[in-house]
Amino acid sequence: MARQHHFDLEKFLVSATADTLPTRANASATRSDHTTRRTFAIISHPDAGKTTLTEKLLLAGGAIEMAGAVRSKGNGRRAKSDWMDIEKNRGISVTSSVMTFEKHGITFNLLDTPGHSDFSEDTYRTLTAVDSAIMVIDAAKGIEAQTRKLFEICRLRDIPIVTFINKIDREGLDPFELLDEIEEQLALTVAPVVWPVGQGGLFKGCYDLAANDFLVAGSDKTVHFEGGLDDPGLAKVMHPDTYAGFRDAAELAAEGYADFDPVAYRQGHLTPVVFGSALQNFAVDRLMDLIAAHAPAPRPQPSDKGPIAPEGDKVSGFVFKVQANMDPKHRDRVAFVRFCSGHFKRGMKLDHVRSAKQLAVSNPIYFFAQERALTEEAFAGDVIGIPNHGTLRVGDTLTEGENFRFTGLPAFAPEVLRRVRLEDSMKLKQLRRGLEDLAEEGLVQVFRSSIGSDWIVGVVGPLQLDVLASRIAGEYKADVSFEPVPFNVARWIRCENEATLQAFVKDNVIHVARDRDERPVYLCRDEWDLRYIQDRNKDIVFDSTREIVGQ
């Protein structure tokens, strides 16, 4: 029998917002503020269809008029959420995109993250700014390595997850096998909500087990069956063989797995599962309905003074990302701020905690894919861009007269180190500017050797070096290449006794570099060398990660 946990989205939205919400620019202070926000990320292994799903969510939310397949021909069919040349040419996402759209009075802040493991640091920091996530799984491949890694990050932060099993219109694993894999490998209770009708070449659509809707042609045509799986009308719209197999599978799914429990989902113990096809636009609207009705509104955010509640009166937020040159014509620099409390209004002066100065936010912007617009206000959960000229950095806290810092944004020790070689020595100024800007973004880490004037860049994976060279050439007109260095391991060093630290730096000057914040970094050949130096310097702490708190 069909499970009885149908939710009425329209009823929920009316009760949540009380009245029809005004437009974003003209919203009044009586608006339901942060309770109408859904700030979420999409995580997946590369090529699972994450960027395509992002496009279809934007299309469903009215943020774009046409969603282009990532690999389609022609400039007009590039992914709307990818803006770098390297992203458009390779059909991959290498930087997190932020997009805002509204539907049924709910404001969705969608953060599209890179799937490639070489850009995991950018993804990790992006996940500090969201309250929930959609996990995209390729129906043919199941759970892959990067999906598992990103899931563990979400679990550490107690981020609830909706699972979208994509590409069900292609040949793939059995749906029950996929559900069992999620339960066994991720230790999550699964609750199937939208079930496929056939698969691969026999795919006929999707069936919403909660609403008893047969999704016949994506979001264009939906047929409701009051009698559920037993409704005689359902058998008439399907081929008899298709109906028999589907009905048996759907009943087994409904009885064999847990019912959808919104509380267990928000606690991170259960994941609702939606089968569909992003490319063919099957079940994307149901995915959006789940996020709107059940994903958590903005949650308290950690700080060095304790959790900051979203219903607080005073404005606060933190910078989780900086992006340079999104508009190459204007050499712009945008800091992405996640608001955590209060009601922000355009023109407000906020305290920049790191510098102890006030910052007038005169031109806050939000994003419709590649388009941007001024916004007059923002609430907890909203993500806006603040154009600036290097004032704001990743980890910075903005407050309305309060003195605390948000915590939880990580920086990881790089796994690949290379020396930067400038092809034209006359472009030294451009190179310096490019390295500083891209280090601000978190794309790479830049170290200056204690001896000589060499720049050493550190990255998580080699693809970042390709992106670095491409962006410096395209945005700063300087050609660079990379040379090996005799180091493969980098660790930040610290000590409670400053004199002891300085003595260590002096004795190991060949191995010590400085990062962009002038913190000392110890460079060595391998892990064996690292253990050797650690054993002989017990007072020195060698950190593989550090927290970015805008000090």
NORCORGI-V103983 format. One record per pair of residues at least 12 apart in sequence whose ideal C-beta (glycine too) atoms are under 6 Angstrom apart, sorted by the first residue. I is the first residue (numbers start at 0). GAP is how many residues later the second one is. Records with the same first field share a line. If there is no record, write none. Layout:
I: GAP, GAP
This chain:
1: 207, 210, 226, 227
2: 206, 251, 256
4: 205, 254, 255
5: 204, 205
6: 286
8: 280, 284
11: 281
12: 91, 92
16: 15, 19, 88
20: 84
24: 351
32: 346
33: 263, 264, 276, 345, 346, 347
34: 262
35: 70, 71
36: 70, 260, 261, 344
37: 68, 70, 253, 257
38: 70, 91, 92, 342
39: 90, 92, 93
40: 70, 72, 86, 89, 92
41: 12, 70, 92
42: 70, 90, 92, 107
43: 71, 92, 103
44: 70, 99, 101, 102
45: 69, 70
47: 88, 90
48: 87, 117, 229
49: 65, 86
50: 19, 28, 42
51: 226, 227
52: 83, 225
53: 27, 58
54: 12, 25
55: 222, 225, 228
57: 311
59: 224, 225, 228
60: 40, 42
62: 38, 305, 306
63: 16, 305
69: 21
70: 20
79: 289
80: 16, 31, 288
82: 287
85: 381, 384
92: 21
93: 20, 25, 373
95: 15, 17, 26, 30
96: 15
97: 13, 238, 269, 285
98: 268, 270
99: 266
105: 186
108: 274
110: 15, 19
112: 13
116: 29
117: 342, 343, 345, 346
119: 340
120: 291, 339
121: 320
123: 29, 286
124: 195, 284
126: 26
127: 192, 280, 281
128: 191, 209
130: 165, 167, 168
131: 28, 163, 164
132: 21, 26, 28
133: 28, 30
134: 26, 28
135: 28, 30
136: 28
137: 29
138: 26, 28, 29, 33
139: 32
141: 31, 39
142: 38, 42
150: 35
157: 110
159: 105, 106, 108
160: 110
161: 110, 128
162: 108, 110
163: 110, 123
164: 13, 110
165: 112
167: 28, 31, 107, 109
168: 34, 108, 111
169: 30
170: 29
187: 83
188: 69, 81
189: 67, 81, 83
190: 67, 69, 79, 81
191: 61, 65, 81
192: 17, 67, 79, 81
193: 12, 14, 80, 81, 89, 92
194: 12, 14, 55, 58, 80
195: 79
196: 49
197: 44
203: 38
205: 70, 76, 77
207: 78
208: 45
211: 13, 16
214: 67
217: 62, 63, 64
218: 62, 66
228: 18, 21
259: 12
261: 32
265: 30
271: 18
273: 12, 13
297: 12, 82, 83
300: 39, 105
301: 105, 106
302: 101, 103, 104
303: 100, 101, 103
304: 99
307: 32, 33
309: 31, 70
311: 29, 30
313: 28, 86
314: 27, 29, 85
315: 24, 25, 83
316: 20, 21, 22, 23, 81
317: 79, 88
318: 16, 18, 73, 75, 77
319: 18
320: 15
321: 13, 72, 118, 119
322: 118
323: 113
324: 150
331: 55
332: 55
333: 51, 53
334: 51, 53, 57
335: 47, 49
336: 47, 49
337: 45
338: 39, 41, 43
339: 40
340: 39
342: 36
343: 34
344: 32
345: 18, 30
346: 15
347: 13
349: 48
350: 48
352: 44, 52
353: 42, 196
360: 25
362: 24
363: 20, 22
364: 20
365: 18
393: 48, 154
394: 14, 153, 154, 155
395: 154
396: 153
404: 144, 145
406: 142
408: 139
409: 135
410: 135, 137
411: 133
412: 77, 78, 131
413: 31, 44, 45, 76
414: 45
415: 43, 46
416: 39, 41, 68, 70
417: 39, 64
418: 35, 37, 64, 66
419: 35, 37, 60
420: 60, 62
421: 58
422: 56
426: 51
429: 46, 47, 48
430: 47
433: 38, 42
438: 77
443: 13, 15, 24
444: 13
445: 70
446: 66, 68, 74
447: 66
448: 64
449: 59, 62
457: 32
464: 17
486: 36
487: 38
488: 35, 41
489: 31, 33
490: 31, 51
491: 27, 29, 51, 54
492: 27, 29, 47, 49
493: 47
494: 44, 45
499: 39
503: 36
504: 15
510: 12
